[in-house]
Amino acid sequence: MLLTLLAAELAGCSSDKEILVPEPPSQQVQVTGVTVQGSVADGVLSFKGIPFAAPPVGNLRWRAPNRSKPGAACGRQPPSATTACKSPSRAMRPRSARPPPRIA
């Protein structure tokens, strides 16, 4: 009986009607003085590269966050989110961040 009820419930869920999702009104937002461009993929509007704080480098390391500067590199929507603000390659890391060489 439980299986019959489950089958009836699932049959009621299926539909041949296409669900129309309205386009969002705007793909640009203003965030702390910077305009960020969004992108729509599969009906989902997403914003990447939003500036939250200045990067914690130099004298900002281990301190409370500071506001990001207008037009900061990560504050604008890149052409591709995978190309923005990448971590440095292995060759660019300081020696202290590299594993020690193996001695045979």
Phi and psi in radians as a Rosetta constraint file:
Dihedral C 1 N 2 CA 2 C 2 CIRCULARHARMONIC -1.076 0.35
Dihedral N 2 CA 2 C 2 N 3 CIRCULARHARMONIC -0.701 0.35
Dihedral C 2 N 3 CA 3 C 3 CIRCULARHARMONIC -1.119 0.35
Dihedral N 3 CA 3 C 3 N 4 CIRCULARHARMONIC -0.664 0.35
Dihedral C 3 N 4 CA 4 C 4 CIRCULARHARMONIC -1.133 0.35
Dihedral N 4 CA 4 C 4 N 5 CIRCULARHARMONIC -0.755 0.35
Dihedral C 4 N 5 CA 5 C 5 CIRCULARHARMONIC -1.129 0.35
Dihedral N 5 CA 5 C 5 N 6 CIRCULARHARMONIC -0.700 0.35
Dihedral C 5 N 6 CA 6 C 6 CIRCULARHARMONIC -1.128 0.35
Dihedral N 6 CA 6 C 6 N 7 CIRCULARHARMONIC -0.743 0.35
Dihedral C 6 N 7 CA 7 C 7 CIRCULARHARMONIC -1.111 0.35
Dihedral N 7 CA 7 C 7 N 8 CIRCULARHARMONIC -0.696 0.35
Dihedral C 7 N 8 CA 8 C 8 CIRCULARHARMONIC -1.163 0.35
Dihedral N 8 CA 8 C 8 N 9 CIRCULARHARMONIC -0.678 0.35
Dihedral C 8 N 9 CA 9 C 9 CIRCULARHARMONIC -1.143 0.35
Dihedral N 9 CA 9 C 9 N 10 CIRCULARHARMONIC -0.786 0.35
Dihedral C 9 N 10 CA 10 C 10 CIRCULARHARMONIC -1.158 0.35
Dihedral N 10 CA 10 C 10 N 11 CIRCULARHARMONIC -0.618 0.35
Dihedral C 10 N 11 CA 11 C 11 CIRCULARHARMONIC -1.130 0.35
Dihedral N 11 CA 11 C 11 N 12 CIRCULARHARMONIC -0.605 0.35
Dihedral C 11 N 12 CA 12 C 12 CIRCULARHARMONIC -1.262 0.35
Dihedral N 12 CA 12 C 12 N 13 CIRCULARHARMONIC -0.374 0.35
Dihedral C 12 N 13 CA 13 C 13 CIRCULARHARMONIC -1.404 0.35
Dihedral N 13 CA 13 C 13 N 14 CIRCULARHARMONIC -0.484 0.35
Dihedral C 13 N 14 CA 14 C 14 CIRCULARHARMONIC -1.327 0.35
Dihedral N 14 CA 14 C 14 N 15 CIRCULARHARMONIC 2.529 0.35
Dihedral C 14 N 15 CA 15 C 15 CIRCULARHARMONIC -2.644 0.35
Dihedral N 15 CA 15 C 15 N 16 CIRCULARHARMONIC 2.538 0.35
Dihedral C 15 N 16 CA 16 C 16 CIRCULARHARMONIC -1.591 0.35
Dihedral N 16 CA 16 C 16 N 17 CIRCULARHARMONIC -0.037 0.35
Dihedral C 16 N 17 CA 17 C 17 CIRCULARHARMONIC -1.336 0.35
Dihedral N 17 CA 17 C 17 N 18 CIRCULARHARMONIC 2.417 0.35
Dihedral C 17 N 18 CA 18 C 18 CIRCULARHARMONIC -1.460 0.35
Dihedral N 18 CA 18 C 18 N 19 CIRCULARHARMONIC 2.327 0.35
Dihedral C 18 N 19 CA 19 C 19 CIRCULARHARMONIC -1.547 0.35
Dihedral N 19 CA 19 C 19 N 20 CIRCULARHARMONIC 2.140 0.35
Dihedral C 19 N 20 CA 20 C 20 CIRCULARHARMONIC -1.653 0.35
Dihedral N 20 CA 20 C 20 N 21 CIRCULARHARMONIC 2.209 0.35
Dihedral C 20 N 21 CA 21 C 21 CIRCULARHARMONIC -1.851 0.35
Dihedral N 21 CA 21 C 21 N 22 CIRCULARHARMONIC 2.146 0.35
Dihedral C 21 N 22 CA 22 C 22 CIRCULARHARMONIC -1.193 0.35
Dihedral N 22 CA 22 C 22 N 23 CIRCULARHARMONIC 2.552 0.35
Dihedral C 22 N 23 CA 23 C 23 CIRCULARHARMONIC -1.163 0.35
Dihedral N 23 CA 23 C 23 N 24 CIRCULARHARMONIC 2.472 0.35
Dihedral C 23 N 24 CA 24 C 24 CIRCULARHARMONIC -1.111 0.35
Dihedral N 24 CA 24 C 24 N 25 CIRCULARHARMONIC 2.615 0.35
Dihedral C 24 N 25 CA 25 C 25 CIRCULARHARMONIC -1.128 0.35
Dihedral N 25 CA 25 C 25 N 26 CIRCULARHARMONIC -0.580 0.35
Dihedral C 25 N 26 CA 26 C 26 CIRCULARHARMONIC -2.570 0.35
Dihedral N 26 CA 26 C 26 N 27 CIRCULARHARMONIC 2.522 0.35
Dihedral C 26 N 27 CA 27 C 27 CIRCULARHARMONIC -1.852 0.35
Dihedral N 27 CA 27 C 27 N 28 CIRCULARHARMONIC 0.185 0.35
Dihedral C 27 N 28 CA 28 C 28 CIRCULARHARMONIC -2.125 0.35
Dihedral N 28 CA 28 C 28 N 29 CIRCULARHARMONIC 2.420 0.35
Dihedral C 28 N 29 CA 29 C 29 CIRCULARHARMONIC -2.291 0.35
Dihedral N 29 CA 29 C 29 N 30 CIRCULARHARMONIC 2.664 0.35
Dihedral C 29 N 30 CA 30 C 30 CIRCULARHARMONIC -1.750 0.35
Dihedral N 30 CA 30 C 30 N 31 CIRCULARHARMONIC 2.084 0.35
Dihedral C 30 N 31 CA 31 C 31 CIRCULARHARMONIC -2.211 0.35
Dihedral N 31 CA 31 C 31 N 32 CIRCULARHARMONIC 2.052 0.35
Dihedral C 31 N 32 CA 32 C 32 CIRCULARHARMONIC 0.722 0.35
Dihedral N 32 CA 32 C 32 N 33 CIRCULARHARMONIC 0.855 0.35
Dihedral C 32 N 33 CA 33 C 33 CIRCULARHARMONIC 1.441 0.35
Dihedral N 33 CA 33 C 33 N 34 CIRCULARHARMONIC 0.056 0.35
Dihedral C 33 N 34 CA 34 C 34 CIRCULARHARMONIC -2.094 0.35
Dihedral N 34 CA 34 C 34 N 35 CIRCULARHARMONIC 2.345 0.35
Dihedral C 34 N 35 CA 35 C 35 CIRCULARHARMONIC -1.547 0.35
Dihedral N 35 CA 35 C 35 N 36 CIRCULARHARMONIC 2.195 0.35
Dihedral C 35 N 36 CA 36 C 36 CIRCULARHARMONIC -1.955 0.35
Dihedral N 36 CA 36 C 36 N 37 CIRCULARHARMONIC 2.279 0.35
Dihedral C 36 N 37 CA 37 C 37 CIRCULARHARMONIC -1.583 0.35
Dihedral N 37 CA 37 C 37 N 38 CIRCULARHARMONIC 2.274 0.35
Dihedral C 37 N 38 CA 38 C 38 CIRCULARHARMONIC -1.667 0.35
Dihedral N 38 CA 38 C 38 N 39 CIRCULARHARMONIC 3.020 0.35
Dihedral C 38 N 39 CA 39 C 39 CIRCULARHARMONIC -2.420 0.35
Dihedral N 39 CA 39 C 39 N 40 CIRCULARHARMONIC 2.594 0.35
Dihedral C 39 N 40 CA 40 C 40 CIRCULARHARMONIC -1.901 0.35
Dihedral N 40 CA 40 C 40 N 41 CIRCULARHARMONIC 2.223 0.35
Dihedral C 40 N 41 CA 41 C 41 CIRCULARHARMONIC -2.422 0.35
Dihedral N 41 CA 41 C 41 N 42 CIRCULARHARMONIC 2.161 0.35
Dihedral C 41 N 42 CA 42 C 42 CIRCULARHARMONIC 0.971 0.35
Dihedral N 42 CA 42 C 42 N 43 CIRCULARHARMONIC 0.643 0.35
Dihedral C 42 N 43 CA 43 C 43 CIRCULARHARMONIC 1.370 0.35
Dihedral N 43 CA 43 C 43 N 44 CIRCULARHARMONIC 0.126 0.35
Dihedral C 43 N 44 CA 44 C 44 CIRCULARHARMONIC -1.933 0.35
Dihedral N 44 CA 44 C 44 N 45 CIRCULARHARMONIC 2.196 0.35
Dihedral C 44 N 45 CA 45 C 45 CIRCULARHARMONIC -1.577 0.35
Dihedral N 45 CA 45 C 45 N 46 CIRCULARHARMONIC 2.155 0.35
Dihedral C 45 N 46 CA 46 C 46 CIRCULARHARMONIC -2.260 0.35
Dihedral N 46 CA 46 C 46 N 47 CIRCULARHARMONIC 2.590 0.35
Dihedral C 46 N 47 CA 47 C 47 CIRCULARHARMONIC -2.125 0.35
Dihedral N 47 CA 47 C 47 N 48 CIRCULARHARMONIC 2.200 0.35
Dihedral C 47 N 48 CA 48 C 48 CIRCULARHARMONIC -2.177 0.35
Dihedral N 48 CA 48 C 48 N 49 CIRCULARHARMONIC 2.651 0.35
Dihedral C 48 N 49 CA 49 C 49 CIRCULARHARMONIC 1.432 0.35
Dihedral N 49 CA 49 C 49 N 50 CIRCULARHARMONIC 0.490 0.35
Dihedral C 49 N 50 CA 50 C 50 CIRCULARHARMONIC -1.331 0.35
Dihedral N 50 CA 50 C 50 N 51 CIRCULARHARMONIC 2.217 0.35
Dihedral C 50 N 51 CA 51 C 51 CIRCULARHARMONIC -1.321 0.35
Dihedral N 51 CA 51 C 51 N 52 CIRCULARHARMONIC 2.026 0.35
Dihedral C 51 N 52 CA 52 C 52 CIRCULARHARMONIC -1.736 0.35
Dihedral N 52 CA 52 C 52 N 53 CIRCULARHARMONIC -0.767 0.35
Dihedral C 52 N 53 CA 53 C 53 CIRCULARHARMONIC -2.726 0.35
Dihedral N 53 CA 53 C 53 N 54 CIRCULARHARMONIC 2.825 0.35
Dihedral C 53 N 54 CA 54 C 54 CIRCULARHARMONIC -1.148 0.35
Dihedral N 54 CA 54 C 54 N 55 CIRCULARHARMONIC 2.551 0.35
Dihedral C 54 N 55 CA 55 C 55 CIRCULARHARMONIC -1.112 0.35
Dihedral N 55 CA 55 C 55 N 56 CIRCULARHARMONIC 2.452 0.35
Dihedral C 55 N 56 CA 56 C 56 CIRCULARHARMONIC -1.418 0.35
Dihedral N 56 CA 56 C 56 N 57 CIRCULARHARMONIC 1.264 0.35
Dihedral C 56 N 57 CA 57 C 57 CIRCULARHARMONIC -2.097 0.35
Dihedral N 57 CA 57 C 57 N 58 CIRCULARHARMONIC 2.796 0.35
Dihedral C 57 N 58 CA 58 C 58 CIRCULARHARMONIC 1.080 0.35
Dihedral N 58 CA 58 C 58 N 59 CIRCULARHARMONIC -2.296 0.35
Dihedral C 58 N 59 CA 59 C 59 CIRCULARHARMONIC -1.288 0.35
Dihedral N 59 CA 59 C 59 N 60 CIRCULARHARMONIC -0.108 0.35
Dihedral C 59 N 60 CA 60 C 60 CIRCULARHARMONIC -1.491 0.35
Dihedral N 60 CA 60 C 60 N 61 CIRCULARHARMONIC -0.162 0.35
Dihedral C 60 N 61 CA 61 C 61 CIRCULARHARMONIC -1.117 0.35
Dihedral N 61 CA 61 C 61 N 62 CIRCULARHARMONIC 2.363 0.35
Dihedral C 61 N 62 CA 62 C 62 CIRCULARHARMONIC 1.107 0.35
Dihedral N 62 CA 62 C 62 N 63 CIRCULARHARMONIC 0.505 0.35
Dihedral C 62 N 63 CA 63 C 63 CIRCULARHARMONIC -2.177 0.35
Dihedral N 63 CA 63 C 63 N 64 CIRCULARHARMONIC 2.973 0.35
Dihedral C 63 N 64 CA 64 C 64 CIRCULARHARMONIC -1.079 0.35
Dihedral N 64 CA 64 C 64 N 65 CIRCULARHARMONIC 2.596 0.35
Dihedral C 64 N 65 CA 65 C 65 CIRCULARHARMONIC -1.132 0.35
Dihedral N 65 CA 65 C 65 N 66 CIRCULARHARMONIC 2.533 0.35
Dihedral C 65 N 66 CA 66 C 66 CIRCULARHARMONIC -1.867 0.35
Dihedral N 66 CA 66 C 66 N 67 CIRCULARHARMONIC 2.752 0.35
Dihedral C 66 N 67 CA 67 C 67 CIRCULARHARMONIC -1.074 0.35
Dihedral N 67 CA 67 C 67 N 68 CIRCULARHARMONIC 2.549 0.35
Dihedral C 67 N 68 CA 68 C 68 CIRCULARHARMONIC -1.312 0.35
Dihedral N 68 CA 68 C 68 N 69 CIRCULARHARMONIC 2.676 0.35
Dihedral C 68 N 69 CA 69 C 69 CIRCULARHARMONIC -1.396 0.35
Dihedral N 69 CA 69 C 69 N 70 CIRCULARHARMONIC 2.491 0.35
Dihedral C 69 N 70 CA 70 C 70 CIRCULARHARMONIC -1.004 0.35
Dihedral N 70 CA 70 C 70 N 71 CIRCULARHARMONIC 2.336 0.35
Dihedral C 70 N 71 CA 71 C 71 CIRCULARHARMONIC 1.399 0.35
Dihedral N 71 CA 71 C 71 N 72 CIRCULARHARMONIC 0.300 0.35
Dihedral C 71 N 72 CA 72 C 72 CIRCULARHARMONIC -1.054 0.35
Dihedral N 72 CA 72 C 72 N 73 CIRCULARHARMONIC 2.702 0.35
Dihedral C 72 N 73 CA 73 C 73 CIRCULARHARMONIC -0.973 0.35
Dihedral N 73 CA 73 C 73 N 74 CIRCULARHARMONIC -0.721 0.35
Dihedral C 73 N 74 CA 74 C 74 CIRCULARHARMONIC -1.518 0.35
Dihedral N 74 CA 74 C 74 N 75 CIRCULARHARMONIC -0.016 0.35
Dihedral C 74 N 75 CA 75 C 75 CIRCULARHARMONIC -1.537 0.35
Dihedral N 75 CA 75 C 75 N 76 CIRCULARHARMONIC -0.082 0.35
Dihedral C 75 N 76 CA 76 C 76 CIRCULARHARMONIC -2.037 0.35
Dihedral N 76 CA 76 C 76 N 77 CIRCULARHARMONIC 2.589 0.35
Dihedral C 76 N 77 CA 77 C 77 CIRCULARHARMONIC -1.200 0.35
Dihedral N 77 CA 77 C 77 N 78 CIRCULARHARMONIC 2.064 0.35
Dihedral C 77 N 78 CA 78 C 78 CIRCULARHARMONIC -1.327 0.35
Dihedral N 78 CA 78 C 78 N 79 CIRCULARHARMONIC 2.820 0.35
Dihedral C 78 N 79 CA 79 C 79 CIRCULARHARMONIC -1.021 0.35
Dihedral N 79 CA 79 C 79 N 80 CIRCULARHARMONIC -0.639 0.35
Dihedral C 79 N 80 CA 80 C 80 CIRCULARHARMONIC -2.416 0.35
Dihedral N 80 CA 80 C 80 N 81 CIRCULARHARMONIC 2.220 0.35
Dihedral C 80 N 81 CA 81 C 81 CIRCULARHARMONIC -1.097 0.35
Dihedral N 81 CA 81 C 81 N 82 CIRCULARHARMONIC -0.372 0.35
Dihedral C 81 N 82 CA 82 C 82 CIRCULARHARMONIC -1.335 0.35
Dihedral N 82 CA 82 C 82 N 83 CIRCULARHARMONIC -0.276 0.35
Dihedral C 82 N 83 CA 83 C 83 CIRCULARHARMONIC -1.694 0.35
Dihedral N 83 CA 83 C 83 N 84 CIRCULARHARMONIC -0.150 0.35
Dihedral C 83 N 84 CA 84 C 84 CIRCULARHARMONIC -1.605 0.35
Dihedral N 84 CA 84 C 84 N 85 CIRCULARHARMONIC 2.450 0.35
Dihedral C 84 N 85 CA 85 C 85 CIRCULARHARMONIC 0.884 0.35
Dihedral N 85 CA 85 C 85 N 86 CIRCULARHARMONIC 0.831 0.35
Dihedral C 85 N 86 CA 86 C 86 CIRCULARHARMONIC -1.265 0.35
Dihedral N 86 CA 86 C 86 N 87 CIRCULARHARMONIC 2.702 0.35
Dihedral C 86 N 87 CA 87 C 87 CIRCULARHARMONIC -1.248 0.35
Dihedral N 87 CA 87 C 87 N 88 CIRCULARHARMONIC 2.630 0.35
Dihedral C 87 N 88 CA 88 C 88 CIRCULARHARMONIC -1.129 0.35
Dihedral N 88 CA 88 C 88 N 89 CIRCULARHARMONIC 2.655 0.35
Dihedral C 88 N 89 CA 89 C 89 CIRCULARHARMONIC -1.196 0.35
Dihedral N 89 CA 89 C 89 N 90 CIRCULARHARMONIC 2.941 0.35
Dihedral C 89 N 90 CA 90 C 90 CIRCULARHARMONIC -1.005 0.35
Dihedral N 90 CA 90 C 90 N 91 CIRCULARHARMONIC -0.665 0.35
Dihedral C 90 N 91 CA 91 C 91 CIRCULARHARMONIC -1.174 0.35
Dihedral N 91 CA 91 C 91 N 92 CIRCULARHARMONIC -0.429 0.35
Dihedral C 91 N 92 CA 92 C 92 CIRCULARHARMONIC -1.576 0.35
Dihedral N 92 CA 92 C 92 N 93 CIRCULARHARMONIC -0.129 0.35
Dihedral C 92 N 93 CA 93 C 93 CIRCULARHARMONIC -1.299 0.35
Dihedral N 93 CA 93 C 93 N 94 CIRCULARHARMONIC 2.580 0.35
Dihedral C 93 N 94 CA 94 C 94 CIRCULARHARMONIC -1.147 0.35
Dihedral N 94 CA 94 C 94 N 95 CIRCULARHARMONIC 2.728 0.35
Dihedral C 94 N 95 CA 95 C 95 CIRCULARHARMONIC -0.997 0.35
Dihedral N 95 CA 95 C 95 N 96 CIRCULARHARMONIC -0.577 0.35
Dihedral C 95 N 96 CA 96 C 96 CIRCULARHARMONIC -1.152 0.35
Dihedral N 96 CA 96 C 96 N 97 CIRCULARHARMONIC -0.380 0.35
Dihedral C 96 N 97 CA 97 C 97 CIRCULARHARMONIC -1.589 0.35
Dihedral N 97 CA 97 C 97 N 98 CIRCULARHARMONIC -0.188 0.35
Dihedral C 97 N 98 CA 98 C 98 CIRCULARHARMONIC -1.547 0.35
Dihedral N 98 CA 98 C 98 N 99 CIRCULARHARMONIC 2.577 0.35
Dihedral C 98 N 99 CA 99 C 99 CIRCULARHARMONIC -1.210 0.35
Dihedral N 99 CA 99 C 99 N 100 CIRCULARHARMONIC 2.625 0.35
Dihedral C 99 N 100 CA 100 C 100 CIRCULARHARMONIC -1.145 0.35
Dihedral N 100 CA 100 C 100 N 101 CIRCULARHARMONIC 2.621 0.35
Dihedral C 100 N 101 CA 101 C 101 CIRCULARHARMONIC -1.181 0.35
Dihedral N 101 CA 101 C 101 N 102 CIRCULARHARMONIC 2.619 0.35
Dihedral C 101 N 102 CA 102 C 102 CIRCULARHARMONIC -1.411 0.35
Dihedral N 102 CA 102 C 102 N 103 CIRCULARHARMONIC 2.411 0.35
Dihedral C 102 N 103 CA 103 C 103 CIRCULARHARMONIC -1.900 0.35
Dihedral N 103 CA 103 C 103 N 104 CIRCULARHARMONIC 2.140 0.35
